[in-house]
């Protein structure tokens, strides 16, 4: 057994046990230590391999669980017939501009509009429909969050449970002897998949960075390192993100209808949005956010909020170029996309960082009012939205464009007095030790973990008995942590309010037990618990509580002259069929819509 290795984790990063980071000399003093729990050991069991044939696309690589859904939605019920009518918008547009503001809560938007009644964000709300009880999928992470918005599906349907997960049927990255290698592999669709994760262009080799970043390719799949990707045992070839996705995307449906498409996001691995066909997005701009930021900043672009705003500014300019009838670089003439948009990171990092640029991060005492750093980030987003509105008006596209504002995820906790930072490494060490004591000669029980303010464990023993062992251990043991002031604090039940084990997890996600992707353990964190080995984070996402999931959802179209509010609970997965409905396309062209019965958002 190889010894567990430790890596320094920059404060802007999530607590990813499977991701390697360069050592930061200052990080050790800050206590930013993360234990790597990903073990590339072979597993004793493997699911049956198979390939999936996606409608209108080529055969995807064998993913072992792609045929396991059986046409069920997340409640395990049969999906509707594709001919069944979709409720939704009564108007159509030529273009849909989707804006995802990571970390933004409905409460944040409400307060901002109240205090800034003439702002660009207020304009969207005052000339659109606000769905004030919108919720993201669980886990509330970026990958399942955005994939849900653009497919209409939850993780059990899309196969995307996080950006860094484990698959019991695939082979480890770099495998060449596929016949004699035991299955079980980390699937890291993060910066770790880049050819050069330290470069803003992910290894393209552009001169003059960061100023030249808009010249980055619009086909970022070429910037992924094949040696960093999991391997399909059937073909013995690397599995790219778009091949891993089990259902098609709105981009693919739009392309089949003759529309052009574009998107801007934070890693080249977002080429997953191309869908199984690999051709969904015409112009995909993905500068690497976790690369080394340019001077005067140190660390990556998430470690200083001014740096994050500068980074987001590149994507803002890309969208402005697209509104102006160019590609993202602004150098080539292109049709204004039928579906396009971007992801903002500035609000998210302002919620996570204790301080930045001389300003305090997060929320003021009580967790309702944004602090100075977060207020500045919200102003930046508002200014960017104003630029989009002005550009649409100047180009004559305003009457033909529907703007959708939402978020991949929220952020937890808003009230820092409830914060408890818990090192997950000690919990996992204890669980492994207990397993070995009860099963002499066994390997570590935890093969891989992804823990932010949720706990997902993939076990080396995929039996229900092993999962129950882990569940019982986690429920019975307290965990040491620290509060917002770094004072010691202990939480019961490993910091978890609910633990699902084995087939309970499969039922939670609405998937089959033969699915090779879902975690053996799903732990729902107690309010305020964030799993991290350091003391620099004051918030995180990924979990299932309200601060993680309650995000805004606003649809503002040319014919919306007054503010409307829909109070019923909706899901951000409903954005996907709504986009197609708005464009006059059939939402039932989406496979996840057929499987889950996802409805377009209620009539505006």
Phi, psi and omega in degrees: 000125178287146178293149176291133182261153181244144180228146175281140182240117177301149187296336180281348185276155170282163181280084184256103180300338184264004186249134180269139177232148176293149179290127175257124184300329181275343186291325183298321180292333180276354179077027184270066183254132178234132178273131178279115183255001179283120178247127180269046177275153175289148178260155184286335183234156178214144178282164181291135182276151177192165178244155181243137178258111183271140181299126177076012181222173180284169178291127178279160178299158180294121182248009172074330184233008188293337181261011190274351187290323179067024177069031182253151174267187186292347174265002180081013181262155181293135179290163185283162173293143186295343181276352183295139186293143175260129169284159177159210189289147179264004181230161177237157177228163176276335185223146171236123177255112182259126180239122179249117180255094185304133177092343185291129176260158174302321180296326178296314181294317179303313183292320181296315180296321178298317184274345181227068188294344178254014183283167177296321178295321177296325179297318177299314182293318185285348178234040182198188179251126178256123175263097194278358176231058178266141181229144177278167171294166168249130000291149182272054180260165183302313185294302178296332180294310181285321177301321178297318180297330189251002174237333187088010186238152173272170186305322180297335179268316183280337185082007183251102183263344178183177176276342179226106187223196182223143178233123185286350185250338179279167179256153182300151177306139179087358180296132176242332178263083188284340181282333186245016179252130180290142181288159182126110187211144169292140175242095186255093176262062182233196175299339180296342180273353182290154171295324175215099184286350178272351183257138180301327178269012175062017177110009179293329178091029178291135173282153174078022177293149006273351186299336183266009191297334179294348176275004178298147181302150174267008177233073190288354176302333179289346182262003174273142180273112181305328181289347179263001183259148177297162186245135177282121183294336182285317182258345185059035178239155178299148178259114178278157183307316182294334177284336182283331181293132188271347183225164182279171184243166177298331179296318180294320178295317179297319179298319181294340178266005177089010179269153174268159187220152178204156176201153176229130182210192199259349177220149172303335180296350174289005169295355171303333182290346173298338181076175184304332178290337183077007188229019187290322186252119180292320188225098185247108185257115189224066175300141186282112183288332182268018174279173180289125181286152180286156175302146012272010182277155173239158183077202180266182187289350180266351188272353176220126186293330175296323177294319179298320178295321177297317178299310178301328180299329177295318180289324176301314180295323178301315180293320177300320177298320180292322175299326181278010177082029177235172169282181185299332182284340183081007185255345183234137178291136180208154175292145174297125187300148172291320175230127177203175180154195185201171177247132174261138177250347190298320179293319182299313181290328177293334176281332185272323187282130177299318177212154175195139177056033179077010182240148179280134180273174178074209185250158174291169182307131183104338173079015182256328186251126178300140175285182186298321180291316180293323177299320178295320179294320178296322176298321179297314179298316179300316178300319180295317178298321177298323177295320178296315181298318180294319180293320178297319180293316183294328182271358181078013183265353188300318182288345182255005188237130171258129179258130176243124179248127177204203180207144175296326184197164171267214179203142186222142357269151173287322178270106186294344179292343178266358184294133168226113177272123186238121175291113182288340182299321180294324179295314182292321176301316180295319178296315179298319180295319179295321180296315181292326178294322180278341182225075183307135179089354181282157173281173174306140180287321183275113178275327182198149177218149170228113187227116172240267164244034170215159177236121176235121182240133171252128189257151177289337175249111187272017180282159177294327180296318179293319179296320179294323177301312181296318179299313181297320180297310183300322182289333187266349187247138175276163182228140178274138178211199178212153185265190184300333180264011180069013176283145182299143182208138180246138179239144179282165173052041177059019181085012185252143176264338181205139179232128174253141185229133172058240183294342173294323178293317179301317179294321179302317182271356179069033179243176180271155179293345176279353177297123183277001189254327188292151180288153176287330179233129171240114181251123177271119186288149171295154180305125177093347182282129174233126180274112181201146180274352182249195180232022184263337182274142174242000177197163179200176178223177183121341188273199188238004181275176188299319181297332178281325195249338186276094185245161177285156172212108182236133175241120183236114181244171184299329182267006179269102183262347182224156178286137174231151180230133173247117186270345182292152180290129177230169179241148180293343174297340180287350176298321185300304178296332178293320177302311182294318178300318180296327179274002181078020180255165184275114178300334181286359170288345177274126183295323179294326177297319178293319183289314186263346185073030182297126182265149167298157182298150184306154183308134181277000000 
